[in-house]
């Protein structure tokens, strides 16, 4: 079964850091470009980061550029999102996504004091 | 960035009705457009890629079309299980951008 499973979400204070992980199974992870997409409570979808198959090409949305770092470990079929200098407006469910078809279940990040 | 203007933001229709949602891109995206369905508490599900290609297993009452920078998503006969929020997404350029969503309810 093709699956993406996120972990690492939780409650963090403003200015804090969190690292999200996404474990892939059931498909050739290294053959897929990957993305992180988030959804604030009651709001729409926001793409935030892209990484190429090899990890050599990376893009970020302006809203997270300079604060978030995407990475991947193809040997361990894993995608990561290091989130630093977190703000209240980063509160959202974070999804890892392949091109478009396969989405994880999401992990909730809450930034609050 | 490419802006995706989706309308309406919500609609209410009866079972069996034809439902149409539109997305307009702020610039040419060819047919690099997806349509997703999202039910409460769930991840989005891809229904249509490349503006009009139905994903495997998606009922044929769902369809998509394109005309220039205008894209249309149609449910030919609304069913109770179609209650959800629908999003368009362009993937012609990074950043990928989503429309604001259309919440579909049963009248």
Backbone of each chain as ProteinMPNN parsed JSONL, in Angstrom:
{"seq_chain_A": "XXXXXXXXXXXXXXXXXXXXXXXXXXXXXXXXXXXXXXXXXXXXXXXXXXXXXXXXXXXXXXXXXXXXXXXXXXXXXXXXXXXXXXXXXXXXXXXXXXXXXXXXXXXXXXXXX", "coords_chain_A": {"N_chain_A": [[0.842, -1.201, 0.0], [0.59, 2.148, -0.913], [1.857, 4.767, 0.956], [2.112, 7.638, 3.083], [3.394, 8.84, 6.055], [3.193, 11.215, 8.448], [4.956, 12.714, 11.214], [5.843, 14.248, 14.371], [4.611, 16.638, 14.943], [3.097, 19.081, 17.2], [2.696, 21.04, 20.241], [4.212, 24.165, 20.442], [6.158, 26.9, 21.616], [6.012, 30.377, 20.575], [8.712, 31.354, 18.496], [10.071, 29.06, 18.86], [11.283, 25.751, 17.839], [10.71, 22.979, 15.626], [10.745, 19.678, 14.312], [9.513, 18.072, 11.591], [8.694, 14.839, 10.358], [8.363, 12.563, 7.623], [7.439, 9.501, 6.642], [7.797, 7.295, 4.001], [6.203, 4.629, 2.246], [5.667, 1.668, 0.264], [6.131, 2.595, -2.293], [8.517, 3.787, -4.765], [10.309, 5.856, -3.273], [12.564, 7.49, -3.798], [12.255, 8.164, -6.413], [10.491, 10.195, -6.644], [9.539, 13.597, -6.642], [9.003, 15.736, -3.857], [6.763, 17.407, -1.597], [5.802, 19.831, 0.903], [2.77, 20.76, 2.288], [0.515, 22.96, 3.877], [-2.258, 23.574, 6.13], [-4.018, 25.908, 7.693], [-6.152, 26.146, 10.596], [-9.49, 25.837, 9.651], [-8.992, 27.06, 7.239], [-7.729, 27.449, 3.821], [-5.628, 25.514, 1.537], [-2.077, 25.632, 1.548], [0.811, 25.622, -0.26], [4.131, 24.992, 0.8], [6.796, 24.064, 0.508], [9.211, 22.508, -1.668], [11.072, 19.686, -2.854], [13.495, 18.235, -4.918], [14.008, 15.014, -6.571], [16.601, 14.088, -5.967], [17.274, 15.833, -4.026], [18.68, 18.06, -4.629], [17.533, 20.331, -5.64], [15.601, 22.853, -4.341], [12.764, 24.587, -3.134], [10.978, 27.276, -1.548], [8.02, 28.658, -0.072], [7.388, 32.154, 0.219], [6.463, 32.769, 2.719], [7.716, 31.106, 4.523], [10.353, 31.071, 3.945], [13.771, 31.123, 4.797], [13.282, 30.381, 7.365], [12.316, 27.771, 7.504], [13.471, 24.46, 6.69], [13.732, 22.116, 4.217], [14.361, 18.655, 3.702], [15.623, 15.44, 2.649], [15.954, 11.857, 2.976], [16.813, 9.49, 1.059], [17.67, 6.907, 1.328], [16.437, 6.028, 3.574], [13.836, 6.423, 2.995], [12.543, 8.848, 3.686], [11.2, 12.092, 4.419], [11.766, 15.428, 5.495], [11.006, 18.297, 7.563], [12.418, 20.972, 8.886], [11.544, 23.286, 11.191], [11.983, 26.511, 12.178], [12.106, 29.421, 14.346], [9.355, 29.751, 14.901], [6.017, 30.969, 14.401], [2.819, 32.28, 15.465], [1.143, 32.247, 13.27], [2.019, 30.063, 11.881], [0.664, 27.931, 12.777], [-0.973, 25.025, 11.964], [-2.185, 22.179, 10.077], [0.162, 20.016, 8.806], [1.047, 18.6, 5.782], [2.732, 16.002, 4.066], [3.444, 15.454, 0.66], [3.461, 13.686, -2.39], [3.965, 14.173, -5.896], [1.21, 14.837, -6.396], [-0.724, 12.971, -5.905], [-0.473, 11.238, -3.653], [-1.005, 11.781, -0.301], [-0.031, 12.422, 3.054], [-1.498, 11.748, 6.303], [-1.403, 13.984, 7.751], [0.002, 16.239, 10.197], [-0.456, 17.987, 13.17], [0.597, 21.192, 13.962], [0.945, 23.42, 16.521], [1.396, 26.67, 17.424], [1.883, 28.432, 20.163], [1.762, 30.374, 23.162]], "CA_chain_A": [[0.0, 0.0, 0.0], [1.297, 3.423, -0.977], [1.526, 5.487, 2.18], [2.982, 8.645, 3.676], [2.995, 9.019, 7.452], [3.897, 12.323, 9.092], [5.071, 12.732, 12.663], [6.653, 15.345, 14.884], [3.837, 17.822, 15.286], [2.815, 19.29, 18.62], [2.58, 22.406, 20.731], [5.517, 24.814, 20.615], [6.038, 28.333, 21.896], [6.535, 31.265, 19.518], [10.16, 31.431, 18.459], [10.625, 27.724, 19.026], [11.589, 24.916, 16.664], [10.086, 21.658, 15.548], [11.15, 18.951, 13.103], [8.536, 17.117, 11.1], [9.181, 13.735, 9.541], [7.368, 11.9, 6.783], [7.98, 8.209, 6.225], [7.124, 6.774, 2.819], [6.239, 3.182, 2.05], [4.838, 1.158, -0.814], [6.495, 3.128, -3.603], [9.932, 4.126, -4.909], [10.385, 7.224, -2.748], [13.647, 8.26, -4.42], [11.852, 8.531, -7.775], [9.429, 11.194, -6.578], [9.657, 14.912, -6.038], [8.14, 15.79, -2.678], [6.334, 18.73, -1.163], [5.053, 20.046, 2.133], [1.608, 21.64, 2.144], [-0.106, 23.132, 5.183], [-3.62, 24.079, 6.171], [-4.368, 26.518, 8.964], [-7.499, 25.751, 11.02], [-10.602, 26.478, 8.961], [-8.515, 27.797, 6.067], [-7.413, 26.68, 2.632], [-4.345, 24.822, 1.418], [-0.934, 26.475, 1.215], [2.071, 24.94, -0.532], [5.206, 25.704, 1.464], [8.151, 23.698, 0.138], [9.423, 21.466, -2.678], [12.418, 19.154, -2.971], [13.633, 17.345, -6.065], [14.243, 13.608, -6.241], [17.927, 13.916, -5.371], [17.446, 16.824, -2.963], [19.571, 19.128, -5.07], [16.739, 21.52, -5.963], [14.694, 23.144, -3.224], [12.036, 25.85, -3.179], [10.154, 27.6, -0.395], [7.11, 29.79, -0.139], [7.94, 33.342, 0.883], [5.999, 32.804, 4.114], [8.567, 30.271, 5.39], [11.736, 31.158, 3.478], [14.7, 31.589, 5.81], [12.937, 29.811, 8.679], [12.083, 26.331, 7.367], [14.427, 23.74, 5.85], [13.27, 20.809, 3.761], [15.434, 17.715, 3.359], [15.154, 14.072, 2.451], [16.904, 10.763, 3.1], [16.26, 8.472, 0.167], [18.04, 5.569, 1.826], [15.468, 5.681, 4.618], [12.481, 6.747, 2.508], [12.01, 9.854, 4.606], [11.194, 13.524, 4.12], [11.809, 16.181, 6.743], [10.827, 19.743, 7.542], [12.912, 21.63, 10.083], [10.84, 24.564, 11.308], [12.6, 27.37, 13.179], [11.498, 30.753, 14.546], [7.93, 29.549, 14.64], [5.099, 32.064, 14.705], [1.436, 31.844, 15.645], [0.544, 32.014, 11.948], [2.462, 28.766, 11.363], [-0.248, 26.912, 13.284], [-1.62, 24.386, 10.826], [-1.899, 20.777, 9.792], [1.202, 19.923, 7.786], [0.962, 17.386, 4.983], [3.72, 15.718, 3.028], [2.73, 15.103, -0.569], [4.3, 13.451, -3.568], [3.55, 15.133, -6.901], [-0.136, 15.314, -6.119], [-1.669, 11.889, -5.642], [-0.369, 10.641, -2.323], [-0.908, 12.712, 0.817], [-0.064, 11.844, 4.377], [-2.7, 12.061, 7.095], [-1.198, 15.307, 8.321], [0.402, 16.364, 11.591], [-0.856, 19.31, 13.631], [1.567, 22.042, 14.646], [0.297, 24.541, 17.201], [2.376, 27.62, 17.961], [1.149, 29.24, 21.138], [2.381, 30.482, 24.484]], "C_chain_A": [[0.877, 1.251, 0.0], [0.883, 4.286, 0.212], [2.59, 6.512, 2.544], [2.474, 8.885, 5.089], [3.847, 10.11, 8.084], [3.947, 12.119, 10.61], [5.868, 13.961, 13.071], [5.903, 16.607, 15.238], [3.623, 17.929, 16.788], [2.695, 20.755, 18.939], [3.976, 22.981, 20.972], [5.283, 26.296, 20.849], [6.536, 29.163, 20.713], [8.045, 31.422, 19.647], [10.843, 30.085, 18.555], [10.834, 26.992, 17.713], [10.901, 23.571, 16.787], [10.597, 20.993, 14.278], [10.086, 17.931, 12.769], [9.221, 16.054, 10.262], [8.027, 13.15, 8.745], [8.002, 10.622, 6.257], [7.139, 7.649, 5.084], [7.242, 5.262, 2.769], [5.354, 2.81, 0.873], [5.131, 1.721, -2.191], [7.974, 3.524, -3.586], [10.138, 5.595, -4.552], [11.42, 8.072, -3.499], [13.312, 8.711, -5.841], [10.83, 9.661, -7.808], [9.92, 12.507, -5.988], [8.663, 14.979, -4.887], [7.876, 17.231, -2.281], [5.798, 18.685, 0.261], [3.958, 21.072, 1.831], [0.978, 21.775, 3.525], [-1.496, 23.729, 5.054], [-3.901, 24.604, 7.574], [-5.81, 26.15, 9.319], [-8.58, 26.55, 10.302], [-10.223, 27.228, 7.703], [-8.207, 26.867, 4.909], [-6.008, 26.078, 2.674], [-3.255, 25.791, 0.974], [0.282, 25.604, 0.971], [3.195, 25.703, 0.135], [6.607, 25.288, 1.028], [8.171, 22.516, -0.813], [10.869, 20.998, -2.605], [12.452, 18.164, -4.116], [13.975, 15.932, -5.606], [15.575, 13.395, -5.514], [18.153, 14.837, -4.175], [18.281, 18.02, -3.379], [18.833, 20.429, -5.407], [15.658, 21.672, -4.901], [14.045, 24.502, -3.443], [11.215, 26.011, -1.902], [9.16, 28.697, -0.745], [7.729, 30.963, 0.624], [7.605, 33.348, 2.378], [6.903, 32.012, 5.059], [10.045, 30.365, 5.023], [12.624, 31.758, 4.562], [14.433, 31.034, 7.195], [12.795, 28.286, 8.629], [13.13, 25.733, 6.443], [13.857, 22.372, 5.509], [14.48, 19.942, 3.438], [14.826, 16.329, 3.184], [16.305, 13.088, 2.625], [16.342, 9.611, 2.279], [16.589, 7.058, 0.644], [17.044, 5.072, 2.871], [14.043, 6.083, 4.28], [11.801, 7.811, 3.373], [12.197, 11.273, 4.103], [11.123, 14.268, 5.445], [11.476, 17.654, 6.486], [11.282, 20.278, 8.893], [12.291, 23.022, 10.132], [11.418, 25.36, 12.476], [11.849, 28.694, 13.269], [10.002, 30.705, 14.294], [7.081, 30.697, 15.155], [3.688, 31.502, 14.868], [0.793, 31.494, 14.302], [1.049, 30.747, 11.27], [1.588, 27.626, 11.878], [-1.071, 26.334, 12.144], [-1.431, 22.874, 10.902], [-0.909, 20.759, 8.632], [1.114, 18.557, 7.106], [2.223, 17.225, 4.144], [2.969, 15.115, 1.842], [3.746, 14.737, -1.634], [3.849, 14.458, -4.632], [2.18, 15.707, -6.625], [-1.03, 14.211, -5.586], [-1.656, 11.443, -4.189], [-0.1, 11.704, -1.271], [-0.817, 11.904, 2.114], [-1.35, 12.234, 5.082], [-2.602, 13.431, 7.739], [-0.763, 15.244, 9.778], [0.158, 17.813, 12.013], [0.284, 19.988, 14.378], [0.811, 23.228, 15.232], [1.368, 25.419, 17.824], [1.632, 28.578, 18.871], [1.9, 29.266, 22.46], [1.409, 30.051, 25.573]], "O_chain_A": [[1.789, 1.385, 0.815], [-0.306, 4.506, 0.441], [3.786, 6.298, 2.349], [1.282, 9.105, 5.303], [5.059, 9.959, 8.239], [3.099, 11.447, 11.196], [6.484, 14.627, 12.239], [6.487, 17.549, 15.774], [3.922, 17.006, 17.546], [2.603, 21.603, 18.051], [4.812, 22.356, 21.625], [4.323, 26.872, 20.338], [7.38, 28.708, 19.941], [8.582, 31.596, 20.74], [12.053, 29.977, 18.355], [10.597, 27.528, 16.63], [10.564, 23.101, 17.873], [10.853, 21.667, 13.281], [9.793, 17.036, 13.561], [10.191, 16.322, 9.554], [6.866, 13.234, 9.147], [8.984, 10.663, 5.516], [5.917, 7.544, 5.193], [8.246, 4.687, 3.191], [4.418, 3.53, 0.526], [4.457, 1.369, -3.159], [8.599, 3.587, -2.527], [10.139, 6.464, -5.424], [11.17, 9.24, -3.796], [14.013, 9.55, -6.406], [10.357, 10.041, -8.878], [10.618, 12.531, -4.975], [7.605, 14.352, -4.936], [8.65, 18.14, -2.583], [5.394, 17.632, 0.755], [4.2, 22.103, 1.203], [0.916, 20.796, 4.269], [-1.861, 24.302, 4.029], [-4.008, 23.831, 8.525], [-6.609, 25.87, 8.424], [-8.587, 27.78, 10.338], [-11.043, 27.96, 7.15], [-8.397, 25.654, 5.001], [-5.311, 26.126, 3.688], [-3.484, 26.659, 0.132], [0.746, 24.917, 1.882], [3.232, 26.932, 0.061], [7.537, 26.083, 1.162], [7.298, 21.648, -0.785], [11.777, 21.784, -2.335], [11.544, 17.347, -4.267], [14.2, 15.682, -4.422], [15.657, 12.617, -4.563], [19.097, 14.652, -3.407], [18.559, 18.899, -2.563], [19.44, 21.499, -5.452], [14.908, 20.74, -4.609], [14.696, 25.45, -3.883], [10.815, 25.036, -1.266], [9.42, 29.547, -1.597], [8.501, 30.768, 1.563], [8.368, 33.866, 3.194], [6.862, 32.225, 6.271], [10.894, 29.802, 5.714], [12.279, 32.771, 5.17], [15.253, 31.19, 8.1], [13.115, 27.596, 9.597], [13.62, 26.397, 5.529], [13.541, 21.575, 6.393], [15.5, 20.438, 2.959], [13.668, 16.088, 3.527], [17.472, 13.436, 2.446], [15.497, 8.851, 2.752], [15.838, 6.121, 0.373], [16.834, 3.87, 3.033], [13.159, 6.09, 5.137], [10.633, 7.68, 3.739], [13.192, 11.611, 3.463], [10.5, 13.801, 6.399], [11.634, 18.175, 5.383], [10.624, 20.068, 9.912], [12.49, 23.834, 9.229], [11.347, 24.927, 13.626], [11.061, 29.041, 12.389], [9.457, 31.528, 13.559], [7.371, 31.309, 16.183], [3.408, 30.377, 14.454], [-0.003, 30.559, 14.211], [0.564, 30.388, 10.197], [1.755, 26.48, 11.461], [-1.779, 27.06, 11.445], [-0.628, 22.367, 11.685], [-1.122, 21.408, 7.607], [1.106, 17.513, 7.758], [2.726, 18.195, 3.577], [1.999, 14.375, 2.004], [4.776, 15.398, -1.769], [3.377, 15.534, -4.264], [2.001, 16.925, -6.62], [-2.001, 14.49, -4.882], [-2.709, 11.291, -3.57], [0.893, 12.429, -1.335], [-1.437, 10.85, 2.253], [-2.184, 12.954, 4.534], [-3.598, 13.975, 8.216], [-1.115, 14.313, 10.502], [0.522, 18.746, 11.298], [0.859, 19.422, 15.308], [0.12, 23.95, 14.514], [2.153, 24.961, 18.654], [0.857, 29.421, 18.418], [2.582, 28.309, 22.827], [1.756, 30.076, 26.754]]}, "seq_chain_B": "XXXXXXXXXXXXXXXXXXXXXXXXXXXXXXXXXXXXXXXXXXXXXXXXXXXXXXXXXXXXXXXXXXXXXXXXXXXXXXXXXXXXXXXXXXXXXXXXXXXXXXXXXXX", "coords_chain_B": {"N_chain_B": [[4.026, 35.315, -8.459], [1.567, 32.901, -9.41], [-1.826, 33.565, -9.353], [-4.754, 31.943, -8.271], [-8.046, 32.17, -8.839], [-10.873, 31.164, -7.41], [-14.27, 30.212, -7.705], [-17.751, 29.53, -6.907], [-17.269, 30.515, -3.417], [-18.747, 28.994, -1.767], [-21.505, 26.725, -2.087], [-24.868, 25.587, -2.351], [-26.732, 22.82, -3.139], [-29.143, 20.583, -4.601], [-29.557, 17.007, -4.258], [-28.687, 15.262, -7.143], [-28.474, 17.489, -8.71], [-26.663, 19.484, -11.118], [-23.433, 20.615, -10.65], [-21.19, 23.291, -10.752], [-17.906, 24.519, -10.641], [-15.519, 27.098, -10.793], [-12.199, 28.077, -11.769], [-9.883, 30.603, -12.185], [-6.86, 31.366, -13.674], [-4.132, 33.607, -13.088], [-2.286, 33.909, -15.045], [-0.998, 32.28, -18.005], [-1.194, 28.826, -17.62], [-1.049, 26.62, -19.095], [-2.334, 23.401, -19.204], [-1.838, 22.686, -16.626], [-3.214, 21.854, -14.122], [-4.781, 20.786, -11.174], [-7.595, 19.199, -9.579], [-8.974, 18.875, -6.384], [-10.632, 17.024, -3.808], [-11.739, 17.567, -0.548], [-12.627, 16.215, 2.465], [-14.044, 16.833, 5.743], [-11.546, 16.836, 8.248], [-9.892, 15.168, 6.866], [-7.213, 14.333, 4.546], [-6.63, 16.065, 1.444], [-7.954, 14.726, -1.637], [-6.891, 13.713, -4.761], [-8.682, 14.339, -7.642], [-8.813, 15.068, -10.359], [-6.363, 15.516, -12.839], [-4.095, 17.468, -14.882], [-6.02, 19.202, -15.827], [-8.245, 17.872, -17.014], [-8.112, 15.12, -16.821], [-9.349, 12.281, -15.416], [-8.686, 10.805, -12.318], [-7.791, 7.396, -11.628], [-10.418, 5.341, -10.592], [-12.061, 7.354, -9.727], [-15.36, 8.545, -9.675], [-17.321, 8.839, -12.688], [-19.034, 10.994, -12.772], [-17.699, 13.219, -12.086], [-15.901, 15.82, -13.645], [-13.575, 17.756, -15.64], [-12.61, 20.768, -17.321], [-11.004, 22.992, -19.657], [-10.344, 26.323, -20.743], [-8.361, 28.437, -22.166], [-7.194, 30.492, -19.686], [-9.119, 29.818, -17.944], [-10.78, 27.494, -15.927], [-12.878, 24.704, -15.395], [-14.753, 22.782, -13.147], [-16.883, 20.076, -12.803], [-19.664, 18.495, -11.32], [-21.771, 16.149, -12.366], [-24.122, 15.058, -11.409], [-25.074, 15.619, -8.389], [-24.198, 13.887, -5.473], [-24.925, 12.605, -2.155], [-22.526, 11.847, -0.893], [-20.699, 13.532, -1.981], [-20.4, 15.806, -0.588], [-18.233, 18.181, 0.469], [-15.161, 20.086, 0.472], [-13.81, 21.65, -2.332], [-10.843, 22.082, -4.208], [-8.86, 23.875, -6.543], [-5.628, 23.637, -8.096], [-2.658, 24.986, -9.32], [0.141, 23.766, -11.116], [2.013, 24.638, -12.823], [4.043, 26.464, -12.394], [6.442, 27.037, -9.747], [5.901, 29.085, -6.877], [3.631, 26.401, -6.332], [0.183, 26.98, -6.442], [-2.948, 27.261, -4.772], [-6.478, 27.419, -5.329], [-9.023, 29.245, -3.49], [-10.899, 27.5, -2.51], [-14.03, 25.685, -2.57], [-16.877, 25.193, -0.844], [-19.121, 22.625, -0.79], [-22.452, 21.983, -0.264], [-25.418, 20.177, 0.698], [-28.654, 21.003, -0.287]], "CA_chain_B": [[3.287, 34.091, -8.197], [0.311, 32.754, -10.139], [-2.998, 33.59, -8.485], [-5.876, 31.115, -8.71], [-9.288, 32.729, -8.315], [-11.866, 30.092, -7.445], [-15.618, 30.646, -7.337], [-18.002, 30.349, -5.727], [-16.608, 30.026, -2.215], [-19.639, 27.961, -1.247], [-22.734, 26.545, -2.828], [-25.816, 24.63, -1.819], [-27.463, 22.248, -4.255], [-29.92, 19.392, -4.275], [-29.081, 15.74, -4.813], [-29.028, 15.127, -8.547], [-28.186, 18.72, -9.433], [-25.371, 19.689, -11.764], [-22.683, 21.6, -9.878], [-20.035, 23.789, -11.497], [-16.948, 25.358, -9.915], [-14.549, 27.629, -11.751], [-10.925, 28.642, -11.325], [-9.221, 31.414, -13.189], [-5.447, 31.6, -13.392], [-3.718, 34.977, -13.386], [-1.484, 33.853, -16.258], [-1.066, 30.998, -18.694], [-0.657, 27.653, -16.932], [-1.355, 25.487, -19.972], [-3.351, 22.591, -18.527], [-1.223, 22.169, -15.418], [-4.184, 22.135, -13.068], [-5.414, 19.676, -10.466], [-8.774, 19.416, -8.73], [-8.986, 18.021, -5.205], [-11.782, 16.967, -2.907], [-11.329, 17.395, 0.837], [-13.692, 16.044, 3.446], [-13.583, 17.321, 7.052], [-10.619, 16.018, 8.999], [-9.16, 14.273, 5.973], [-6.324, 14.936, 3.567], [-7.225, 16.203, 0.107], [-7.878, 13.597, -2.565], [-6.803, 14.18, -6.14], [-9.752, 13.824, -8.506], [-8.544, 15.36, -11.769], [-5.075, 16.135, -13.138], [-3.979, 18.027, -16.231], [-7.275, 19.924, -16.086], [-9.419, 17.101, -17.438], [-7.892, 13.674, -16.709], [-9.921, 11.721, -14.198], [-7.857, 9.815, -11.646], [-8.345, 6.049, -11.586], [-11.318, 5.062, -9.489], [-12.933, 8.497, -9.438], [-16.612, 8.387, -10.451], [-17.387, 9.594, -13.947], [-19.852, 12.199, -12.646], [-16.76, 14.325, -11.942], [-15.183, 16.137, -14.869], [-12.902, 19.041, -15.684], [-12.339, 21.292, -18.646], [-10.165, 24.189, -19.676], [-10.426, 27.244, -21.87], [-7.396, 29.483, -21.852], [-6.83, 30.514, -18.266], [-10.331, 29.498, -17.184], [-10.923, 26.063, -15.711], [-14.185, 24.366, -14.852], [-14.929, 21.475, -12.512], [-18.313, 19.796, -12.808], [-20.276, 17.267, -10.813], [-22.945, 16.103, -13.245], [-25.297, 14.714, -10.615], [-24.562, 15.682, -7.027], [-24.565, 12.8, -4.563], [-24.676, 12.977, -0.747], [-21.124, 11.618, -0.535], [-19.869, 14.563, -2.609], [-20.29, 16.944, 0.327], [-16.804, 18.359, 0.708], [-14.595, 21.311, -0.087], [-13.047, 21.362, -3.542], [-9.774, 23.038, -4.477], [-8.016, 23.781, -7.731], [-4.205, 23.87, -7.822], [-1.819, 25.033, -10.526], [1.502, 23.281, -10.915], [2.838, 25.078, -13.951], [5.198, 27.151, -11.827], [6.557, 27.168, -8.301], [5.174, 28.218, -5.955], [2.315, 25.879, -6.659], [-0.816, 27.763, -5.727], [-4.282, 26.694, -4.699], [-7.624, 28.301, -5.224], [-9.48, 29.427, -2.127], [-11.781, 26.414, -2.109], [-15.478, 25.796, -2.702], [-17.569, 24.273, 0.048], [-20.353, 22.148, -1.414], [-23.419, 21.462, 0.708], [-26.699, 19.698, 0.177], [-29.786, 21.867, 0.047]], "C_chain_B": [[1.985, 34.076, -9.007], [-0.836, 32.7, -9.143], [-4.098, 32.731, -9.105], [-7.139, 31.639, -8.036], [-10.403, 31.709, -8.5], [-13.212, 30.633, -6.992], [-16.649, 29.572, -7.671], [-17.227, 29.81, -4.52], [-17.461, 28.966, -1.516], [-20.865, 27.875, -2.123], [-23.574, 25.485, -2.142], [-26.663, 24.126, -2.978], [-28.193, 20.99, -3.8], [-29.276, 18.145, -4.864], [-29.593, 15.617, -6.254], [-28.738, 16.369, -9.373], [-26.814, 18.663, -10.1], [-24.684, 20.84, -11.039], [-21.439, 21.99, -10.682], [-19.218, 24.736, -10.639], [-15.926, 25.845, -10.93], [-13.292, 28.116, -11.053], [-10.332, 29.424, -12.489], [-7.783, 31.658, -12.762], [-5.057, 33.009, -13.818], [-2.781, 35.053, -14.597], [-1.575, 32.445, -16.833], [-0.432, 29.887, -17.861], [-0.819, 26.406, -17.8], [-2.485, 24.685, -19.315], [-2.812, 21.989, -17.226], [-2.082, 22.507, -14.198], [-4.763, 20.842, -12.506], [-6.69, 20.14, -9.782], [-8.763, 18.383, -7.609], [-10.341, 18.1, -4.503], [-11.241, 16.779, -1.49], [-12.553, 17.307, 1.744], [-13.159, 16.42, 4.825], [-12.674, 16.325, 7.764], [-9.773, 15.071, 8.177], [-8.201, 15.05, 5.073], [-7.055, 15.106, 2.238], [-7.015, 14.943, -0.729], [-7.867, 14.146, -3.98], [-7.89, 13.524, -6.973], [-9.383, 13.928, -9.982], [-7.164, 15.991, -11.883], [-5.064, 16.613, -14.578], [-5.313, 18.596, -16.723], [-8.481, 19.045, -16.382], [-9.264, 15.592, -17.307], [-8.38, 13.16, -15.359], [-8.966, 10.679, -13.613], [-8.571, 8.463, -11.639], [-9.231, 5.88, -10.359], [-12.259, 6.195, -9.132], [-14.194, 8.387, -10.292], [-16.689, 9.328, -11.649], [-18.31, 10.806, -13.876], [-18.982, 13.44, -12.418], [-16.057, 14.565, -13.275], [-14.554, 17.505, -14.772], [-12.659, 19.463, -17.111], [-11.547, 22.58, -18.526], [-10.449, 25.014, -20.92], [-9.528, 28.431, -21.56], [-6.97, 29.398, -20.407], [-8.028, 30.249, -17.368], [-10.529, 27.989, -17.129], [-12.245, 25.796, -14.995], [-14.176, 22.942, -14.323], [-16.422, 21.251, -12.385], [-18.619, 18.475, -12.124], [-21.61, 17.172, -11.55], [-24.233, 15.815, -12.493], [-24.847, 14.584, -9.162], [-25.107, 14.544, -6.167], [-24.252, 13.204, -3.121], [-23.216, 12.832, -0.336], [-20.177, 12.648, -1.157], [-19.742, 15.807, -1.728], [-18.853, 17.049, 0.798], [-16.428, 19.775, 0.281], [-13.688, 20.925, -1.245], [-12.048, 22.484, -3.806], [-9.19, 22.798, -5.859], [-6.577, 24.097, -7.311], [-3.464, 23.926, -9.142], [-0.43, 24.518, -10.181], [2.38, 23.592, -12.12], [4.137, 25.693, -13.463], [5.218, 27.003, -10.317], [6.55, 28.653, -7.948], [3.881, 27.685, -6.548], [1.313, 26.7, -5.856], [-2.188, 27.118, -5.852], [-5.323, 27.798, -4.82], [-8.105, 28.324, -3.784], [-10.422, 28.347, -1.627], [-13.248, 26.736, -2.321], [-16.113, 24.75, -1.812], [-18.911, 23.918, -0.564], [-21.237, 21.495, -0.362], [-24.676, 21.005, 0.003], [-27.811, 20.627, 0.652], [-30.892, 21.05, 0.708]], "O_chain_B": [[1.384, 35.122, -9.252], [-0.827, 31.897, -8.209], [-4.34, 32.787, -10.31], [-7.283, 31.561, -6.816], [-10.821, 31.43, -9.624], [-13.301, 31.403, -6.036], [-16.455, 28.792, -8.603], [-16.599, 28.754, -4.609], [-16.944, 28.142, -0.762], [-21.222, 28.829, -2.815], [-23.061, 24.606, -1.449], [-27.247, 24.92, -3.716], [-27.892, 20.418, -2.752], [-28.541, 18.22, -5.848], [-30.771, 15.84, -6.534], [-28.753, 16.314, -10.603], [-25.935, 17.9, -9.698], [-25.272, 21.903, -10.838], [-20.734, 21.135, -11.218], [-19.756, 25.636, -9.995], [-15.515, 25.098, -11.819], [-13.326, 28.516, -9.889], [-10.294, 28.952, -13.625], [-7.517, 32.096, -11.643], [-5.59, 33.541, -14.792], [-2.517, 36.14, -15.111], [-2.152, 31.544, -16.226], [0.723, 29.992, -17.448], [-0.738, 25.28, -17.308], [-3.495, 25.265, -18.914], [-3.261, 20.933, -16.782], [-1.715, 23.335, -13.364], [-5.172, 19.942, -13.239], [-6.846, 21.315, -9.45], [-8.572, 17.189, -7.84], [-11.071, 19.087, -4.596], [-10.381, 15.929, -1.259], [-13.393, 18.206, 1.779], [-11.954, 16.339, 5.061], [-12.985, 15.139, 7.871], [-9.023, 14.263, 8.724], [-8.353, 16.254, 4.866], [-7.995, 14.367, 1.946], [-6.045, 14.206, -0.555], [-8.726, 14.944, -4.355], [-8.005, 12.298, -7.006], [-9.61, 12.999, -10.757], [-6.826, 16.895, -11.118], [-5.904, 16.221, -15.387], [-5.666, 18.471, -17.896], [-9.61, 19.407, -16.052], [-10.186, 14.85, -17.646], [-7.882, 13.558, -14.306], [-8.496, 9.787, -14.319], [-9.8, 8.399, -11.644], [-8.848, 6.227, -9.242], [-13.164, 6.014, -8.317], [-14.107, 8.162, -11.499], [-16.189, 10.452, -11.617], [-18.367, 11.581, -14.831], [-19.457, 14.569, -12.538], [-15.663, 13.616, -13.953], [-14.939, 18.321, -13.935], [-12.52, 18.628, -18.005], [-11.435, 23.173, -17.454], [-10.749, 24.487, -21.992], [-9.894, 29.316, -20.787], [-6.455, 28.377, -19.951], [-7.948, 30.439, -16.154], [-10.457, 27.299, -18.146], [-12.667, 26.551, -14.12], [-13.662, 22.023, -14.962], [-17.149, 22.126, -11.916], [-17.929, 17.475, -12.321], [-22.479, 18.025, -11.373], [-25.307, 16.271, -12.887], [-24.304, 13.554, -8.762], [-26.309, 14.279, -6.14], [-23.398, 14.061, -2.894], [-22.721, 13.61, 0.481], [-18.977, 12.63, -0.88], [-19.047, 16.756, -2.092], [-18.321, 16.141, 1.436], [-17.258, 20.546, -0.199], [-12.898, 19.986, -1.144], [-12.356, 23.666, -3.651], [-9.043, 21.655, -6.292], [-6.348, 24.746, -6.291], [-3.608, 23.04, -9.984], [0.105, 24.792, -9.107], [3.359, 22.897, -12.394], [5.199, 25.471, -14.045], [4.176, 26.863, -9.678], [7.158, 29.434, -8.679], [3.128, 28.42, -7.185], [1.582, 27.07, -4.713], [-2.539, 26.524, -6.872], [-5.08, 28.95, -4.463], [-7.659, 27.529, -2.956], [-10.713, 28.289, -0.432], [-13.662, 27.893, -2.262], [-15.907, 23.552, -2.007], [-19.738, 24.792, -0.827], [-20.818, 20.572, 0.337], [-24.957, 21.392, -1.131], [-27.894, 20.983, 1.827], [-31.935, 21.598, 1.065]]}, "name": "protein", "num_of_chains": 2, "seq": "XXXXXXXXXXXXXXXXXXXXXXXXXXXXXXXXXXXXXXXXXXXXXXXXXXXXXXXXXXXXXXXXXXXXXXXXXXXXXXXXXXXXXXXXXXXXXXXXXXXXXXXXXXXXXXXXXXXXXXXXXXXXXXXXXXXXXXXXXXXXXXXXXXXXXXXXXXXXXXXXXXXXXXXXXXXXXXXXXXXXXXXXXXXXXXXXXXXXXXXXXXXXXXXXXXXXXXXXXXXX"}
